[in-house]
Amino acid sequence: MTLETVDVSDFEFACGETLSTLRLAYDTYGEFDGDNAVLVCHALTGSSHVTGRERSDTSGQAAGWWDAVVGPGKAIDTNEYFVVCVNVPGSCYGSSGPASIDPETGAPYGTDFPPVTVGDWTRAQRRVLDQLGVGRVHGVIGGSVGGMNVLDWGARYPDDVHRLIPVATAARLDAQSLALDAVARRAITMDPHWNSGDYYGDDRPIPRHGLGLARQLGHIMYLSKPSMGAKFGRRSAGRDAYRDTYPADPAADFFPYREVESYLDYQAEKFMDRFDANSYLYLTRAMDNYDLAAGYESDADALAAFEGEALILSFTGDWHFTVCQSEEVAGAFRKAGVGVAHHVIESNHGHDAFLVEPDKVGPPVADFLAEGLDGRSVTDTYGETETVGPPPANARIGSE
């Protein structure tokens, strides 16, 4: 399997700017039979490489980022479904983004690349599906900001989707998440090597430390208190710990270098080697900007034209996108008269649960794709309610 690309002509972004050629990278798995397409929307720093072995032309992942869920005989069975994943505009894994070459200048776009939105991602995906001959999609699924992308499909192309599966997501970010993303971007732009986004070229240092700090903030958001306590506690790291990523003050040697620090430094170092700092700025702003109700009177109004079914998955330990936020989305579907189930999964893994607990994610996804809301593993935790509000007092919601 190799990365495929398609060039889309005269793509106009929501900001009003147009690129004469927008390159979009995508992967496909399985065979298309006319009505079996499933679009997978990747999360913030993901690629189109959903499943399979490592490839040199994407992020260098040892395996596709959802390899445990997508593939032959798995929940999203590529023996049955034609699976498509498109790397979003603004990323650095094959689609046009800040690190891409501007054909008019022969140099990387940098921050001259147009600002991107989740809506731009959706419209770009639609263009790729058009090229592949896919009209109506059997299902659209994605987690985190990929789940926002799923919701945008329901609002933007309601006649083109049969089943929606937003996972660990929300109709918009809350103030705490907006604040953390703002600090992450400041870590990048305050790195002296960022140079207003003009750091490309062999003779120029890249803003590694700023990008690494931004990624560390992300990992803190993706984990939960219980999972961090179980994984690291307050334990000191061993002699082989990852300690040299960031310079320490002279007094630091008196104090223990803890396992949680070593983990964050290791993750930062890996991320610095695989992702582009400007892309991180672009993609987090797209996530921050997304609001399902933008241009409509309400979330329900945005979903009113959708006539399919929806399955929403949330996780009790996820404080980044909480169960309450997912229930608000479910309530919007109900108000719009759309058949929906909100399937809550007990988990201590935080936001990462949708990636690391395939045994809990797979069954309801497989049954919903096959049978819709009648799937045997699909449950609606809150039942058919008419109002949007907090879940019942006995619902377990994880630490926020």
C-alpha positions in Angstrom: 0.0 0.0 0.0 1.4 3.4 -1.0 0.2 6.9 -0.3 -2.1 8.2 -3.1 -2.5 11.9 -3.9 -5.0 13.9 -6.0 -4.7 17.5 -7.1 -7.8 19.6 -6.7 -8.1 22.7 -8.8 -9.1 26.1 -7.6 -9.9 25.2 -4.0 -11.4 28.1 -2.1 -10.9 28.1 1.6 -13.4 29.5 4.1 -11.1 32.5 4.6 -11.7 33.5 1.0 -8.3 32.6 -0.3 -7.9 30.2 -3.2 -5.2 27.8 -4.1 -4.9 27.0 -7.8 -3.8 23.5 -6.9 -4.5 21.8 -3.5 -2.8 18.4 -3.1 -4.7 15.9 -1.0 -3.1 12.7 0.3 -5.4 9.7 1.0 -5.4 6.0 1.7 -8.0 3.5 0.6 -8.6 0.0 1.9 -10.9 -2.7 0.5 -13.0 -2.7 -2.6 -15.7 -0.2 -3.5 -19.0 -1.8 -4.6 -21.1 1.3 -4.9 -22.6 1.7 -1.4 -20.0 0.4 1.1 -17.7 3.4 1.5 -16.7 4.4 5.1 -14.8 7.7 5.5 -12.4 7.8 8.5 -11.5 11.3 9.8 -8.2 11.4 11.5 -7.4 13.3 14.7 -5.3 16.4 15.2 -1.8 15.1 14.2 -2.9 11.9 12.5 -2.3 10.9 8.9 -4.3 9.0 6.3 -2.4 5.8 7.3 -5.2 4.2 9.3 -4.1 0.6 9.3 -1.4 -1.6 8.1 2.4 -1.7 8.4 4.8 1.2 8.6 5.3 3.2 5.5 8.1 5.6 4.7 5.8 8.2 3.0 3.7 9.1 6.0 4.4 9.7 9.7 6.7 6.7 10.3 4.0 5.0 12.4 4.9 1.4 13.3 1.3 0.6 12.3 -1.7 2.6 11.2 -3.0 4.8 14.0 -6.3 2.7 14.2 -4.9 -0.6 13.2 -6.8 -2.4 15.9 -10.1 -1.1 14.7 -9.8 -1.0 10.9 -8.7 -3.9 8.8 -9.7 -7.4 7.6 -12.0 -9.0 10.1 -11.9 -6.0 12.4 -14.6 -3.7 13.6 -14.4 -1.6 10.4 -13.9 -4.7 8.2 -12.0 -3.9 5.0 -13.3 -7.2 3.6 -16.7 -5.6 3.7 -16.2 -1.8 3.5 -14.3 0.5 1.2 -12.4 2.6 3.8 -11.1 6.0 2.8 -9.0 8.4 5.0 -7.8 11.8 3.7 -5.0 13.8 5.2 -6.5 17.2 5.9 -5.3 20.4 4.3 -2.8 22.2 6.6 -1.2 19.0 7.8 2.3 17.8 6.9 1.6 14.2 5.9 1.1 14.5 2.1 -1.6 17.1 1.8 -0.8 20.7 1.1 0.1 22.7 4.1 2.6 25.3 5.4 5.6 23.1 4.7 4.5 22.4 1.1 6.1 24.3 -1.8 4.2 27.2 -3.2 4.5 26.8 -7.0 4.4 30.6 -7.4 7.5 31.2 -5.3 9.3 27.8 -5.4 9.6 28.1 -1.6 7.6 26.6 1.3 4.3 28.5 2.0 5.0 28.9 5.7 2.4 31.2 7.2 1.4 32.4 3.8 -0.6 29.2 3.5 -4.3 30.0 3.8 -5.9 29.6 7.3 -7.8 26.3 7.4 -11.1 25.3 9.1 -12.8 22.0 9.8 -15.2 22.9 7.1 -12.3 23.1 4.6 -11.4 19.6 5.6 -14.9 18.3 5.0 -15.1 20.0 1.5 -11.6 18.6 0.6 -12.7 15.1 1.6 -15.8 15.5 -0.5 -13.6 16.4 -3.5 -11.4 13.3 -3.0 -14.5 11.0 -2.8 -15.8 12.6 -6.0 -12.5 11.7 -7.7 -12.9 8.1 -6.4 -16.5 7.9 -7.7 -18.0 7.7 -4.3 -21.4 9.5 -3.9 -23.3 8.7 -0.8 -21.1 7.4 2.1 -22.3 4.5 4.2 -20.6 5.9 7.3 -18.3 8.6 8.5 -16.3 8.1 11.7 -13.7 10.0 13.6 -12.4 10.8 17.0 -11.4 14.0 18.8 -11.3 16.8 16.2 -12.0 14.1 13.7 -15.3 13.7 15.4 -16.0 17.4 14.8 -15.2 16.7 11.2 -17.9 13.9 11.3 -20.4 16.4 12.7 -19.6 18.8 10.0 -20.4 16.1 7.4 -23.8 15.8 9.0 -24.4 19.5 8.7 -22.7 20.3 5.4 -23.6 17.2 3.4 -26.6 15.7 5.1 -27.8 13.8 2.0 -24.4 12.2 1.4 -24.1 10.2 4.6 -26.1 7.3 5.9 -24.5 6.8 9.4 -22.4 9.2 11.5 -20.1 8.1 14.3 -18.6 11.0 16.2 -16.2 9.6 18.9 -14.8 11.4 22.0 -15.7 14.8 20.6 -17.9 17.9 21.1 -19.9 20.5 19.2 -17.2 23.0 20.2 -14.2 23.3 22.5 -14.8 24.7 26.0 -12.8 27.5 27.5 -10.3 25.3 29.3 -9.3 23.5 26.1 -9.1 26.8 24.2 -6.8 28.1 26.9 -4.5 25.1 26.8 -4.3 25.2 23.0 -3.5 28.9 23.2 -0.6 28.2 25.5 0.6 25.4 23.2 0.7 27.8 20.3 2.5 30.4 22.3 5.2 27.8 23.1 5.8 27.5 19.4 5.7 31.2 18.4 7.9 32.2 21.3 10.6 29.8 20.3 13.3 32.0 18.8 13.7 29.5 15.9 10.1 29.9 14.8 11.0 33.1 13.1 7.5 34.1 12.2 7.0 30.7 10.5 10.0 31.1 8.2 12.3 28.3 9.4 12.4 26.0 6.4 15.7 25.2 4.7 18.8 23.1 5.6 20.6 26.0 7.1 17.9 27.1 9.5 17.1 25.6 12.9 13.5 24.6 13.5 11.5 25.5 16.6 11.9 22.0 18.2 11.6 23.1 21.8 8.4 25.1 21.3 6.8 22.3 19.3 7.9 19.8 22.0 6.3 21.8 24.8 3.1 22.1 22.8 3.0 18.4 22.4 3.6 17.8 26.1 0.6 19.9 26.9 -1.4 17.8 24.4 -0.4 14.6 26.1 -1.4 16.0 29.5 -4.8 16.7 28.0 -5.1 13.2 26.5 -4.5 11.3 29.7 -6.6 11.2 32.9 -5.7 11.5 36.5 -6.2 7.8 37.2 -4.2 6.7 34.1 -1.3 9.0 35.0 -1.3 7.9 38.6 -1.2 4.2 37.6 1.3 4.7 34.8 3.8 7.1 36.6 2.7 8.0 40.1 5.5 10.1 41.7 8.2 7.6 40.9 11.7 8.7 40.0 12.9 7.7 36.6 15.8 5.2 36.1 19.3 5.8 34.9 18.3 5.4 31.3 15.5 7.9 31.5 15.0 10.4 28.8 16.5 13.5 30.4 18.3 15.7 27.8 15.5 17.1 25.8 15.3 20.3 27.7 18.1 22.1 29.7 17.6 22.0 33.4 18.5 24.7 36.0 21.6 24.0 38.1 19.5 23.0 41.2 17.6 20.4 39.3 20.1 17.6 40.1 19.2 17.8 43.7 15.6 16.7 42.9 14.3 13.5 41.3 13.7 13.4 37.6 10.3 11.7 37.6 8.9 9.0 35.3 6.1 11.4 34.1 8.8 13.9 33.1 10.7 11.3 31.2 7.6 10.2 29.4 6.7 13.7 28.3 10.2 14.4 27.2 10.3 11.2 25.2 7.0 12.0 23.5 8.1 15.5 22.7 11.4 14.3 21.1 9.5 11.8 18.9 7.0 14.5 17.9 9.7 17.0 17.0 11.1 14.6 14.5 7.8 13.9 12.7 5.6 17.0 12.7 5.7 20.5 11.4 5.4 23.4 13.9 3.4 25.6 11.6 1.0 22.7 10.9 0.4 22.4 14.6 -0.5 26.1 14.7 -2.9 25.7 11.8 -4.6 22.5 12.9 -5.2 23.6 16.5 -6.7 26.9 15.3 -9.1 24.9 13.0 -10.1 22.8 16.0 -10.5 25.9 18.3 -12.6 27.7 15.7 -15.1 24.8 15.1 -18.6 25.5 16.2 -21.4 23.2 15.0 -24.0 25.9 15.4 -22.0 28.5 13.4 -24.4 29.9 10.7 -27.4 28.2 12.3 -29.7 29.0 15.1 -28.6 26.0 17.2 -26.8 22.7 17.1 -30.1 21.0 16.4 -30.8 23.4 13.5 -27.4 22.5 12.0 -28.3 18.8 12.0 -32.0 19.2 11.0 -31.5 18.2 7.4 -29.6 14.9 8.2 -32.0 11.9 7.8 -29.6 9.1 8.7 -28.6 7.7 12.1 -25.9 8.6 14.6 -23.9 6.8 17.2 -21.9 8.9 19.6 -19.2 7.3 21.7 -17.8 9.0 24.9 -15.5 7.8 27.7 -16.0 8.4 31.4 -12.3 9.3 32.0 -12.1 11.8 29.2 -11.9 15.4 30.6 -10.8 16.9 27.3 -14.1 16.0 25.6 -16.4 15.0 28.4 -19.4 12.7 28.6 -21.5 15.8 29.2 -20.4 17.4 26.0 -21.2 14.3 24.0 -24.6 14.2 25.7 -25.2 17.7 24.5 -24.5 16.6 20.9 -26.8 13.6 21.4 -29.5 16.0 22.6 -29.1 18.1 19.5 -29.6 15.1 17.3 -32.7 14.2 19.2 -34.1 17.7 19.0 -33.5 17.6 15.2 -35.5 14.3 15.1 -32.5 12.2 14.2 -32.2 8.7 15.5 -29.2 8.6 17.8 -27.6 6.6 20.6 -25.1 7.9 23.1 -22.9 4.9 24.0 -20.8 5.7 27.1 -17.7 3.6 27.7 -16.3 3.1 31.2 -12.6 3.9 31.0 -9.8 5.4 33.0 -7.6 6.1 29.9 -8.8 9.6 29.3 -9.1 11.1 25.8 -6.7 8.4 24.4 -9.3 5.7 25.2 -10.7 5.7 21.7 -7.2 4.7 20.4 -6.0 2.4 23.2 -9.2 0.4 24.0 -10.3 -1.2 20.7 -12.1 -4.0 22.5 -14.5 -1.4 23.9 -14.8 0.7 20.8 -15.0 -2.0 18.1 -18.2 -3.9 19.0 -20.6 -0.9 19.0 -19.0 0.5 15.9 -19.2 -2.8 14.0 -22.8 -3.3 15.0 -23.8 0.2 14.1 -22.3 0.1 10.7 -24.0 -3.2 10.0 -27.4 -2.8 11.7 -27.7 0.9 12.7 -29.3 1.6 16.0 -30.6 -1.9 16.2 -27.0 -3.2 16.5 -26.8 -5.6 19.5 -23.8 -3.8 21.1 -25.3 -0.3 20.6 -26.7 1.2 23.8 -28.2 4.6 24.5 -27.1 5.4 28.0 -29.4 8.3 28.5 -32.5 7.1 26.6 -34.7 9.2 24.4 -34.7 12.6 26.1 -36.1 15.8 24.8 -33.9 18.3 26.6 -30.1 18.9 26.7 -28.6 19.0 30.1 -26.3 17.2 32.5 -26.5 13.4 32.7 -28.2 11.7 35.6 -26.6 12.0 39.0 -25.6 8.3 39.0 -23.7 8.6 35.7 -19.9 8.3 36.2 -18.1 11.1 34.4 -14.4 11.0 35.0 -12.2 13.8 36.4 -12.5 17.2 34.7 
